[in-house]
Amino acid sequence: MKKLTAFFLLTCFSVILFGCKKQKGAQCDTATLCVVNKTGATIHYCWGCNVYSETLAPNDKACRDVLGPINQNSTVWVDFQTASGTRRIEVSECYVEEEIH
């Protein structure tokens, strides 16, 4: 009888544990991606291009909307390009903030 009770309690605990598991990722149609300049220099950049027509001063933030859907079944990547290279950022939440050091 003790084994049956222990088995029943373990089964109930397992169901509760896995049933209440937080769903990974967010769900939204449009996300916001921001890049923060933590360097001491102004960065010339663009989003997914090679013409660096925009500037980002030290400690400033550049943001853009990212079309989704953003959810646990999708993978959305955005390229933040500068003269020193491309940073590919995964957007898996409705708000993503990436720092450049």
LUMMIDREN-177573 format. One record per atom (N, C-alpha, C): x negated, y negated, z negated; residue in one letter; atom name. Coordinates in nm, 2 decimals. Each point is the difference from the previous one (the first is absolute). Layout:
<atoms>
ATOM      X      Y      Z residuo atomo
ATOM      X      Y      Z       A    CA
...
</atoms>
This chain:
<atoms>
ATOM      X      Y      Z residuo atomo
ATOM  -0.08   0.12   0.00       M     N
ATOM   0.08  -0.12   0.00       M    CA
ATOM  -0.09  -0.13   0.00       M     C
ATOM  -0.11   0.01  -0.07       K     N
ATOM  -0.09  -0.12  -0.01       K    CA
ATOM  -0.06  -0.03   0.14       K     C
ATOM  -0.03   0.11   0.07       K     N
ATOM  -0.06  -0.01   0.13       K    CA
ATOM   0.10  -0.07   0.10       K     C
ATOM   0.12   0.05  -0.01       L     N
ATOM   0.11  -0.06   0.09       L    CA
ATOM   0.02  -0.14  -0.03       L     C
ATOM   0.00  -0.04  -0.13       T     N
ATOM   0.02  -0.14  -0.04       T    CA
ATOM  -0.12  -0.09   0.05       T     C
ATOM  -0.12   0.05  -0.02       A     N
ATOM  -0.12  -0.07   0.05       A    CA
ATOM   0.01  -0.01   0.15       A     C
ATOM   0.03   0.10   0.07       F     N
ATOM   0.02  -0.01   0.15       F    CA
ATOM   0.10  -0.10   0.04       F     C
ATOM   0.11   0.00  -0.07       F     N
ATOM   0.11  -0.10   0.03       F    CA
ATOM  -0.05  -0.14  -0.02       F     C
ATOM  -0.06  -0.02  -0.12       L     N
ATOM  -0.05  -0.14  -0.03       L    CA
ATOM  -0.11  -0.04   0.10       L     C
ATOM  -0.09   0.09   0.04       L     N
ATOM  -0.10  -0.04   0.10       L    CA
ATOM   0.06  -0.03   0.13       L     C
ATOM   0.10   0.08   0.04       T     N
ATOM   0.07  -0.03   0.13       T    CA
ATOM   0.07  -0.13   0.00       T     C
ATOM   0.07  -0.03  -0.11       C     N
ATOM   0.07  -0.13  -0.01       C    CA
ATOM  -0.10  -0.12   0.00       C     C
ATOM  -0.11   0.02  -0.07       F     N
ATOM  -0.11  -0.11   0.00       F    CA
ATOM  -0.05  -0.02   0.14       F     C
ATOM  -0.03   0.11   0.07       S     N
ATOM  -0.05  -0.01   0.14       S    CA
ATOM   0.09  -0.07   0.09       S     C
ATOM   0.13   0.03  -0.01       V     N
ATOM   0.10  -0.07   0.08       V    CA
ATOM   0.01  -0.15  -0.03       V     C
ATOM   0.00  -0.03  -0.12       I     N
ATOM   0.00  -0.14  -0.04       I    CA
ATOM  -0.12  -0.07   0.04       I     C
ATOM  -0.12   0.06  -0.01       L     N
ATOM  -0.13  -0.07   0.03       L    CA
ATOM   0.00  -0.02   0.15       L     C
ATOM   0.03   0.09   0.09       F     N
ATOM   0.00  -0.01   0.14       F    CA
ATOM   0.12  -0.08   0.05       F     C
ATOM   0.11   0.00  -0.06       G     N
ATOM   0.12  -0.07   0.04       G    CA
ATOM  -0.02  -0.15  -0.02       G     C
ATOM  -0.08  -0.04  -0.11       C     N
ATOM  -0.01  -0.14  -0.03       C    CA
ATOM  -0.13  -0.06   0.06       C     C
ATOM  -0.07   0.08   0.08       K     N
ATOM  -0.13  -0.05   0.06       K    CA
ATOM   0.03  -0.12   0.08       K     C
ATOM  -0.08  -0.11  -0.02       K     N
ATOM   0.02  -0.12   0.08       K    CA
ATOM  -0.03   0.02   0.14       K     C
ATOM   0.08  -0.05   0.09       Q     N
ATOM  -0.02   0.01   0.14       Q    CA
ATOM  -0.11  -0.08   0.04       Q     C
ATOM  -0.10   0.06   0.08       K     N
ATOM  -0.12  -0.07   0.04       K    CA
ATOM   0.04  -0.10   0.11       K     C
ATOM  -0.06  -0.12  -0.01       G     N
ATOM   0.01  -0.10   0.10       G    CA
ATOM   0.13  -0.09  -0.01       G     C
ATOM   0.00  -0.10   0.07       A     N
ATOM   0.12  -0.09   0.00       A    CA
ATOM   0.08   0.02   0.12       A     C
ATOM   0.12  -0.06   0.00       Q     N
ATOM   0.09   0.00   0.12       Q    CA
ATOM   0.04  -0.14   0.03       Q     C
ATOM  -0.04  -0.05   0.12       C     N
ATOM   0.04  -0.13   0.04       C    CA
ATOM  -0.01   0.00   0.16       C     C
ATOM   0.07  -0.09   0.06       D     N
ATOM  -0.01  -0.02   0.14       D    CA
ATOM  -0.11  -0.09   0.04       D     C
ATOM  -0.04  -0.09  -0.08       T     N
ATOM  -0.11  -0.09   0.03       T    CA
ATOM  -0.08  -0.02  -0.13       T     C
ATOM  -0.13   0.02   0.02       A     N
ATOM  -0.09  -0.02  -0.12       A    CA
ATOM  -0.08  -0.13   0.02       A     C
ATOM  -0.07  -0.04  -0.11       T     N
ATOM  -0.08  -0.12   0.01       T    CA
ATOM  -0.15   0.05  -0.03       T     C
ATOM  -0.09  -0.04   0.08       L     N
ATOM  -0.14   0.03  -0.02       L    CA
ATOM  -0.08  -0.13  -0.01       L     C
ATOM  -0.07  -0.01  -0.11       C     N
ATOM  -0.08  -0.12  -0.03       C    CA
ATOM  -0.15   0.04  -0.01       C     C
ATOM  -0.09  -0.08   0.05       V     N
ATOM  -0.14   0.02  -0.02       V    CA
ATOM  -0.05  -0.13  -0.07       V     C
ATOM  -0.08   0.03  -0.11       V     N
ATOM  -0.05  -0.11  -0.09       V    CA
ATOM  -0.15  -0.01   0.02       V     C
ATOM  -0.05  -0.12   0.03       N     N
ATOM  -0.14  -0.02   0.02       N    CA
ATOM  -0.07  -0.02  -0.13       N     C
ATOM  -0.07   0.10  -0.05       K     N
ATOM  -0.07  -0.02  -0.12       K    CA
ATOM  -0.15  -0.02   0.02       K     C
ATOM  -0.04  -0.04   0.12       T     N
ATOM  -0.14  -0.04   0.03       T    CA
ATOM  -0.01  -0.15  -0.02       T     C
ATOM  -0.13  -0.04   0.01       G     N
ATOM  -0.02  -0.14  -0.02       G    CA
ATOM   0.00  -0.08   0.14       G     C
ATOM   0.04   0.07   0.10       A     N
ATOM  -0.01  -0.06   0.14       A    CA
ATOM   0.14   0.00   0.06       A     C
ATOM   0.02  -0.09   0.10       T     N
ATOM   0.12   0.00   0.08       T    CA
ATOM  -0.01   0.11   0.10       T     C
ATOM   0.11   0.08   0.01       I     N
ATOM   0.00   0.11   0.10       I    CA
ATOM   0.09  -0.04   0.12       I     C
ATOM  -0.05   0.02   0.12       H     N
ATOM   0.07  -0.01   0.12       H    CA
ATOM   0.06   0.14   0.03       H     C
ATOM   0.13   0.01   0.02       Y     N
ATOM   0.06   0.13   0.02       Y    CA
ATOM   0.12  -0.01   0.10       Y     C
ATOM   0.05   0.12   0.02       C     N
ATOM   0.12   0.02   0.08       C    CA
ATOM   0.06   0.13  -0.04       C     C
ATOM   0.13   0.02   0.02       W     N
ATOM   0.07   0.13  -0.02       W    CA
ATOM   0.01   0.08   0.13       W     C
ATOM  -0.08   0.10   0.01       G     N
ATOM   0.00   0.09   0.11       G    CA
ATOM  -0.04  -0.06   0.13       G     C
ATOM  -0.09  -0.09   0.01       C     N
ATOM  -0.05  -0.06   0.12       C    CA
ATOM  -0.15  -0.02  -0.01       C     C
ATOM  -0.06  -0.07   0.10       N     N
ATOM  -0.14  -0.03  -0.01       N    CA
ATOM  -0.03  -0.15   0.02       N     C
ATOM   0.09  -0.08  -0.02       V     N
ATOM  -0.01  -0.15   0.01       V    CA
ATOM   0.02  -0.05  -0.14       V     C
ATOM  -0.10  -0.04  -0.07       Y     N
ATOM   0.01  -0.04  -0.14       Y    CA
ATOM   0.04  -0.14  -0.01       Y     C
ATOM   0.13  -0.03   0.03       S     N
ATOM   0.04  -0.14   0.00       S    CA
ATOM   0.05  -0.05  -0.13       S     C
ATOM   0.02   0.09  -0.10       E     N
ATOM   0.05  -0.04  -0.13       E    CA
ATOM  -0.11   0.00  -0.10       E     C
ATOM   0.01  -0.08  -0.11       T     N
ATOM  -0.10  -0.01  -0.10       T    CA
ATOM   0.06   0.03  -0.14       T     C
ATOM  -0.08   0.06  -0.08       L     N
ATOM   0.04   0.03  -0.14       L    CA
ATOM  -0.11  -0.05  -0.09       L     C
ATOM   0.03  -0.11  -0.08       A     N
ATOM  -0.09  -0.06  -0.09       A    CA
ATOM  -0.02   0.09  -0.12       A     C
ATOM  -0.11  -0.02  -0.07       P     N
ATOM  -0.02   0.08  -0.12       P    CA
ATOM   0.11  -0.01  -0.10       P     C
ATOM   0.04   0.11  -0.06       N     N
ATOM   0.11   0.02  -0.09       N    CA
ATOM   0.14  -0.03   0.06       N     C
ATOM   0.01  -0.02   0.13       D     N
ATOM   0.13  -0.01   0.06       D    CA
ATOM   0.05   0.14   0.05       D     C
ATOM   0.13   0.00   0.03       K     N
ATOM   0.07   0.12   0.04       K    CA
ATOM   0.06  -0.02   0.13       K     C
ATOM  -0.01   0.10   0.09       A     N
ATOM   0.07   0.01   0.13       A    CA
ATOM   0.09   0.11   0.00       A     C
ATOM   0.13  -0.02   0.03       C     N
ATOM   0.10   0.10   0.00       C    CA
ATOM   0.07   0.01   0.13       C     C
ATOM   0.06   0.12   0.03       R     N
ATOM   0.08   0.02   0.12       R    CA
ATOM   0.10   0.11  -0.03       R     C
ATOM   0.11  -0.01   0.07       D     N
ATOM   0.10   0.11  -0.01       D    CA
ATOM  -0.04   0.12   0.08       D     C
ATOM   0.03   0.12  -0.05       V     N
ATOM  -0.03   0.12   0.07       V    CA
ATOM   0.14   0.07   0.02       V     C
ATOM   0.03   0.03   0.13       L     N
ATOM   0.13   0.06   0.03       L    CA
ATOM  -0.02   0.15  -0.04       L     C
ATOM   0.11   0.05  -0.06       G     N
ATOM   0.00   0.14  -0.04       G    CA
ATOM   0.08   0.09   0.09       G     C
ATOM   0.06   0.10  -0.05       P     N
ATOM   0.03   0.01  -0.15       P    CA
ATOM  -0.12   0.05  -0.07       P     C
ATOM  -0.01  -0.05  -0.13       I     N
ATOM  -0.10   0.04  -0.09       I    CA
ATOM   0.06   0.10  -0.10       I     C
ATOM  -0.04   0.13   0.01       N     N
ATOM   0.05   0.10  -0.09       N    CA
ATOM  -0.10   0.11  -0.02       N     C
ATOM   0.03   0.10  -0.07       Q     N
ATOM  -0.09   0.11  -0.03       Q    CA
ATOM  -0.03   0.08   0.13       Q     C
ATOM   0.08  -0.01   0.10       N     N
ATOM  -0.02   0.08   0.12       N    CA
ATOM  -0.07  -0.08   0.11       N     C
ATOM  -0.04  -0.12  -0.02       S     N
ATOM  -0.06  -0.08   0.10       S    CA
ATOM  -0.14  -0.04  -0.04       S     C
ATOM  -0.08  -0.03   0.11       T     N
ATOM  -0.13  -0.05  -0.02       T    CA
ATOM  -0.01  -0.12   0.09       T     C
ATOM  -0.02  -0.12  -0.06       V     N
ATOM  -0.01  -0.13   0.07       V    CA
ATOM  -0.14  -0.05  -0.03       V     C
ATOM  -0.08  -0.03   0.11       W     N
ATOM  -0.13  -0.06  -0.02       W    CA
ATOM   0.00  -0.14   0.07       W     C
ATOM  -0.08  -0.09  -0.06       V     N
ATOM  -0.01  -0.14   0.05       V    CA
ATOM  -0.15  -0.03   0.00       V     C
ATOM  -0.05  -0.05   0.12       D     N
ATOM  -0.14  -0.04   0.01       D    CA
ATOM  -0.02  -0.14  -0.04       D     C
ATOM  -0.09  -0.03  -0.09       F     N
ATOM  -0.04  -0.14  -0.04       F    CA
ATOM  -0.14  -0.01   0.06       F     C
ATOM  -0.02  -0.08   0.10       Q     N
ATOM  -0.13  -0.01   0.07       Q    CA
ATOM  -0.07  -0.13  -0.03       Q     C
ATOM  -0.13   0.01  -0.02       T     N
ATOM  -0.09  -0.12  -0.02       T    CA
ATOM  -0.12   0.03   0.09       T     C
ATOM  -0.08  -0.10   0.01       A     N
ATOM  -0.13   0.01   0.07       A    CA
ATOM  -0.09   0.11  -0.05       A     C
ATOM   0.01   0.03  -0.13       S     N
ATOM  -0.08   0.10  -0.07       S    CA
ATOM   0.06   0.14   0.01       S     C
ATOM   0.12   0.01   0.05       G     N
ATOM   0.05   0.14   0.02       G    CA
ATOM   0.16   0.00  -0.02       G     C
ATOM   0.05   0.12   0.02       T     N
ATOM   0.14   0.02  -0.01       T    CA
ATOM   0.03   0.08  -0.13       T     C
ATOM   0.10  -0.05  -0.07       R     N
ATOM   0.05   0.07  -0.12       R    CA
ATOM   0.14   0.06   0.03       R     C
ATOM   0.01   0.13   0.00       R     N
ATOM   0.13   0.06   0.03       R    CA
ATOM   0.07   0.03  -0.13       R     C
ATOM   0.12  -0.06  -0.02       I     N
ATOM   0.07   0.01  -0.13       I    CA
ATOM   0.12   0.08   0.02       I     C
ATOM   0.02   0.09  -0.09       E     N
ATOM   0.12   0.09   0.00       E    CA
ATOM   0.11  -0.08  -0.08       E     C
ATOM   0.12  -0.01   0.06       V     N
ATOM   0.11  -0.07  -0.07       V    CA
ATOM   0.10   0.11  -0.04       V     C
ATOM  -0.01   0.04  -0.13       S     N
ATOM   0.09   0.11  -0.05       S    CA
ATOM   0.09  -0.05  -0.11       S     C
ATOM   0.00  -0.13  -0.03       E     N
ATOM   0.09  -0.06  -0.09       E    CA
ATOM   0.06  -0.12   0.06       E     C
ATOM   0.10  -0.06  -0.06       C     N
ATOM   0.07  -0.12   0.05       C    CA
ATOM  -0.08  -0.12  -0.01       C     C
ATOM  -0.10   0.00  -0.09       Y     N
ATOM  -0.09  -0.11  -0.02       Y    CA
ATOM  -0.14   0.06  -0.02       Y     C
ATOM  -0.09  -0.04   0.09       V     N
ATOM  -0.14   0.05  -0.01       V    CA
ATOM  -0.09  -0.12   0.00       V     C
ATOM  -0.10   0.00  -0.10       E     N
ATOM  -0.10  -0.11   0.00       E    CA
ATOM  -0.14   0.06   0.00       E     C
ATOM  -0.08  -0.04   0.09       E     N
ATOM  -0.13   0.05   0.02       E    CA
ATOM  -0.10  -0.11  -0.02       E     C
ATOM  -0.11   0.02  -0.08       E     N
ATOM  -0.10  -0.10  -0.03       E    CA
ATOM  -0.12   0.02   0.09       E     C
ATOM  -0.06  -0.10   0.05       I     N
ATOM  -0.12   0.00   0.07       I    CA
ATOM  -0.11  -0.06  -0.09       I     C
ATOM  -0.10   0.08  -0.03       H     N
ATOM  -0.11  -0.04  -0.08       H    CA
ATOM  -0.13  -0.02   0.07       H     C
</atoms>
